[in-house]
Amino acid sequence: MNDSFKHKGLRKRLIQTIKSKGISNKSVLSAISKVPRHLFMDSGFIDHAYQDKAFPISANQTISQPFTVAFQTELLKLKKGDKVLEVGTGSGYQAAVLCELGANVYTIERQGELYKKVVNFLPSINYYPKKIIYGDGYKGLEEESPFDSIIVTAGAPFVPKTLLNQLKIGGRLVIPVGENIQIMTLYSRVSEKKFSKEEFGEFQFVPLLKEKE
C-alpha cells in the first residue's frame, strides 16, 4: 500500500491546518503526521484524504475530521503504555493514531461490515490493537477494565454509566454528548464514586447506536 512523498507532503500541510486551529500536543501532531489517512478511504477519494473534514465510509458511517481526532486524542493526555478503550472503531483511523502514540488499544465496533474490514486492515498496515471487538459499545469491555482512558467516537445521547465505571481512578473519558449536535465532554474519575466534568464546545458525529448489526 503506497504512502508516497506526495502523501507525506499533504499530511505536513494538514498538520499546519490543525495546529492553526489550536492543537498543540507534539505527540498527537506527530502521530497524525505518520498515519496514512488515505489508506483508510476508498482510493477514488485520495484528493479528500488530507483535507480537514469528515468523509463518508461504508455502513453510513464517517471517517472523522482530522482536527476532531486530534482534539479528542489531546484531551486523553495519553502516556505510552496506557490502556485505552475506543468505542466506535469505524474506519480504524482513530485506533491507528492511538497505536502510533504507544497506547494499548482495545476497540469496539458494532457494524459487522466495518468490523470485518478493520480487523484485517489495521494489521496489514502495521497497527496492532490489543483487541478489536465486534460488540455493543454502550457496554464497554468489562473483562478488560479498568482503563486509563476511554474515547467515544460517535454521538451519545447520554453518558453510559458502564463506561464511567470502567475507568481507573485518575482515568479520563472523552465523549461527544447530545442528539443532533454534541458537546465534547471530558469526565475525569476523581475517586471511586466522584467524577469531574468539563465541556469543550459543539461537534457533530454520527450517532452511537446500541446492539450489533
N, C-alpha and C positions, 0 to 999 in steps of 0.2 A: 504494500500500500504506500503510495507515493506521498512524501512530505518534502516538497521542493523548496528551493531558496525563495521562490515567489511566495509560497505559503508562509514561510517564516517571516518574510518581509511584511506580509499582510498582518500577521499576528503582532509584530512590533508596532505597527500603526494602531491596531486595536488596543494594545496596552496604553498607548498615549491617550487614546479616547477615554478609557475607563479611569485613568489617572486624573484626567481633566474633570471627571465627574465626582472625584473625591476619594477614590480607592488609593490607599497609601501603604498598605501592608506589603512589604517587599517579597515575602514568601508567597503570598497569594498572587501577586503580579507575575512572579517567576513561574509559578505553576501554570497559570493561564497562558503564559508565553510559550510553554513547552507542549501543551496538549493540542494535537492537531484536530481542531474542531471540524474541519471539512470532512474528515473521515466519518463523522457521526451523522452526516447528512447525505442525501442522495447526490450522486456525482453530477447530476444536471444542475445543481444549485450551488456550485462552487463559488460563484460570484457573491452569494449571500453569506457565506460561512464566516467571514471576518467583519461583517457589519455588526454594529452593536444593537441587535434586535433579536427577538424570539422568532422561531421559524417552525412551521408545521412539520411534524413527522407522522409516522403511521399511528393507527388506533386513535385518531382525533386528539393527539397529544402534541406538545411542542418541545423543541429544544430551547431552554431558557436563554434569555438575553445575557450576553457575557457580563454586563455590569451587574445584573441581578445575581448571577452565580458568584461573582467576586464579592458583592455586598454581603450575601448570606455567609459565605465562607469566612470573610473577615470577622463577622460577628461571633463566629465559633471560637476564635482565638486558639487555634489548634497548636498543639505541640507534637513533634514527631513521636509516633507510637501510640497516640491517643486512640481510644476505641470509639468509633463513630457509627451511629445508625443513620442511614439515609432512608427516608420514606418517599418513594416515588423515583425509581431508577430511571424511567423514561429511556432516553437515547443512551444513557451511560456517561454523558459528558461530565455532569457534576461529580459522579463517582470517580472518574478519571482524575479530575482536579484534586479531589481528596486523597487519592492514592499518590499523586505526584507530591503532595505535601507530607507524605510519610505516615498517613493515618492508617490504622487497621479498620477497614471499611466493611460494614455489613449493610446490605442494601435490599430493599423490598420493592417488588413491582407486582401490581395486581392485574395488569393487562397481559394475558397469555402470549399474545403476538410479540409484544415488546420484550417480555422475559426470555422467550425462546431465542430472540435475536441477540440480546445483550449478553446472555450467559456464554455464548461462543465468541462474540465480537471483542469484548474487553480483553480477554487473554490473548487474542490474535494480534492486538496492538500493544501487548506487554503491560497491561494493567490488570492487577490480580486482587480484587476484593477478597476478603476472608470468606464471605458468603454472599451469594446472590440468591434471594429467596422469592419464590412465587407465593404471594400471600396478601393478606389484608393489612395495610399499613396502620390502620387505626389501632390494631392490636399490638403493634411494635414487635419486639422479639424478646420475650420474657426470658427464654432459656439462655440468652447471651448477655442479659443485663447484669449489672448496671453499666451505662455508657458514659464516657466523658462528655460526649456531645451527641445531640440528635438534630438532624436537619430535615425539614419537611419541604418538599419541592412542588407542592400543589396547594391550592387554596382550601383551607379547612374552615368550615362554618363555626367550629368551636375547637377548643384545645382538648384533645383526648387525655383524660387522666392517666390512662395506661402509659402514655409516653412520658408524662411528668414523673410517674412512679419508677420508670426505668432509667432515670438519670442518677448518676453518682451525686453525692453531696459535693457542691462546687461545680457540678456539671451545667451545661448550657443547652437549652432547646431553642432553636430558631425556626419560627413557623409563621407563615402568612395567614392571618385570621380574617375571615369575612366571606360574604356571599359573592357579589359581583366584583367589588373592589376589595382588596385585602390590605390590612395593616400589618407590616412586617413587625413581628413581636419577638422579643427575647425574654425567655424565662431562665433565671438562674436559681439553682437549688441551694438555698442557704443552710437548711438543716433537714432533718427527716420530714418535717411537716410544713416548712416555710419556704416560699419561693418569692423572689423579687421579679418585677416585670418592667420592661422598657419597650417603648414603641418607636418605630423609625420610619413612619410615613407610608404612603399608599403605593401598592404594587398591584399587578394583575396576573393571576395564574389560572391555569385550568383547574377545575375542582378536584379535591381529594375525595375519591369515591370509596364506598365500602364494598366488601366481598370481592372475590376473584372473578375474572371474565376469561 
